[in-house]
Amino acid sequence: MTTAKFREKLLGLQQNLLNFAFVLTSNRDDAYDLLQDTTLKVLDSSDLYQDDTNFKGWVFTIMRNIFINRYRRMVRSATVVDTSDDLYRINTPENCLQPSPEDTYLASEIADVVNSFPDGYRIPFTMHVAGYKYAEIAERMHLPLGTVKSRIFYARKFLQARLADYR
């Protein structure tokens, strides 16, 4: 295939390539970057193209491979390398960071606040924390379900307000 015909075929695929790039990246700017990189790669590799192969499939495969290589590179660069002596960070799950002393409360402090609630709020709240369902609490306390939910809600709000100075 002549160079002029090769470039003409490539230019004819630009809109299709842009649409495919947008499907892959879901971002307009990244799609244009991918299209540009693909076009350059195809032009650089024009001597590798064989006339008996599907040109469109060859170009789309190049784009897909460029996208996959970029993705793998991005994932590799996001990998955390632990340089601590005992590999502490590698063995600790990312979402399980140790709380700072300012973020923790003593159980006795929380219990003191909960015990200061009036019985109408303390009993449903402690039952709920213990794992009882709203309906079970309502049945045992002989209260309507809505009242139980409301009291637990207000007990939570009161607890948050009383422990707000610890934040």
C-alpha positions in Angstrom: 0.0 0.0 0.0 1.4 3.4 -0.8 2.0 6.0 1.8 -0.6 8.3 0.5 -3.3 5.6 0.5 -2.2 4.5 4.0 -2.6 8.0 5.4 -5.9 8.5 3.6 -7.3 5.3 5.1 -6.1 6.4 8.5 -7.7 9.8 8.2 -10.9 8.2 7.2 -10.9 6.2 10.5 -10.3 9.2 12.8 -13.9 9.8 13.8 -14.5 6.0 14.5 -11.2 5.9 16.5 -12.3 9.0 18.5 -15.6 7.3 19.4 -13.8 4.1 20.4 -11.3 6.1 22.5 -14.1 7.8 24.3 -15.7 4.5 25.0 -12.4 3.2 26.5 -11.5 6.3 28.5 -14.9 7.9 29.3 -13.2 11.3 29.2 -13.0 13.7 26.2 -9.4 14.9 26.9 -8.1 11.4 27.5 -9.8 10.2 24.3 -8.1 12.9 22.2 -4.8 12.0 23.8 -5.4 8.3 23.0 -6.4 9.1 19.5 -3.2 11.2 19.0 -1.0 8.5 20.4 -2.7 5.9 18.3 -2.3 7.9 15.1 1.4 8.4 15.8 2.0 4.8 16.6 0.2 3.7 13.4 2.2 6.1 11.3 5.4 4.9 12.9 4.4 1.3 12.4 3.2 1.7 8.8 6.0 -0.5 7.5 4.7 -3.3 9.7 1.3 -3.3 8.1 0.6 -6.1 5.6 -1.7 -5.5 2.7 -3.7 -8.7 3.2 -4.8 -7.8 6.8 -7.9 -5.8 7.9 -6.6 -2.2 8.2 -9.4 -1.0 10.5 -9.0 -4.0 12.9 -5.2 -3.5 12.9 -5.6 0.2 13.9 -8.2 -0.5 16.5 -6.1 -3.2 18.0 -3.2 -0.7 18.3 -5.5 1.7 20.1 -6.8 -0.9 22.5 -3.2 -2.1 23.3 -2.1 1.5 24.0 -5.0 2.0 26.3 -4.3 -1.3 28.2 -0.6 -0.4 28.5 -1.5 3.0 29.9 -3.9 1.5 32.4 -1.4 -1.1 33.6 1.3 1.6 33.9 -1.2 3.7 36.0 -2.0 0.8 38.3 1.7 0.0 38.7 2.4 3.6 39.7 -0.4 3.6 42.2 1.1 0.6 44.0 2.3 1.3 47.5 5.9 0.3 48.2 6.5 -0.2 51.9 9.9 0.9 53.0 9.5 0.5 56.7 11.7 -1.9 58.5 9.0 -4.3 59.6 6.7 -3.9 56.5 4.0 -2.5 58.8 2.1 -0.7 56.1 2.0 -3.7 53.8 0.4 -5.9 56.5 -2.2 -3.3 57.5 -5.3 -3.0 55.4 -5.7 0.4 53.7 -9.2 1.0 55.2 -8.1 -0.2 58.7 -5.9 2.6 59.8 -5.3 2.9 63.5 -7.3 5.7 65.1 -5.4 8.5 66.8 -5.8 8.9 70.6 -8.0 12.0 69.9 -10.4 9.8 67.9 -11.0 7.1 70.5 -13.2 7.2 73.6 -12.9 5.1 76.7 -15.8 2.7 77.0 -16.5 4.0 80.4 -16.9 7.6 79.0 -19.5 6.4 76.5 -21.2 4.3 79.2 -21.4 7.3 81.5 -23.1 9.4 78.8 -25.5 6.6 77.9 -26.4 6.0 81.6 -27.2 9.7 82.0 -30.1 9.4 79.5 -33.6 9.2 80.9 -34.9 5.6 81.0 -37.2 6.2 78.1 -34.3 6.8 75.9 -31.5 4.7 77.5 -33.3 1.4 77.5 -34.3 1.4 73.8 -30.9 2.7 72.8 -29.0 0.1 74.8 -31.3 -2.7 73.5 -30.7 -1.5 69.9 -26.9 -1.4 70.4 -27.2 -4.9 71.9 -28.7 -6.1 68.6 -32.4 -6.0 69.2 -34.6 -5.1 66.2 -36.9 -2.1 66.5 -40.0 -4.3 66.5 -38.6 -6.5 69.3 -37.8 -3.4 71.4 -41.3 -2.0 70.8 -42.9 -5.3 71.8 -40.9 -5.6 75.0 -41.4 -2.0 76.0 -45.1 -1.9 75.0 -44.5 1.2 72.8 -45.4 2.0 69.2 -42.6 1.2 66.7 -42.3 4.9 65.6 -41.8 6.0 69.2 -39.0 3.4 69.6 -37.3 4.6 66.4 -37.7 8.2 67.4 -36.2 7.7 70.9 -33.2 5.8 69.5 -32.6 8.6 67.0 -32.7 11.2 69.7 -30.5 9.1 72.0 -27.9 9.0 69.1 -28.1 12.7 68.6 -27.7 13.4 72.3 -24.7 11.0 72.4 -23.1 12.8 69.5 -23.7 16.2 71.1 -22.3 15.1 74.5 -19.1 13.6 72.8 -18.7 16.4 70.3 -15.9 18.0 72.3 -13.7 15.0 71.7 -13.5 15.7 68.0 
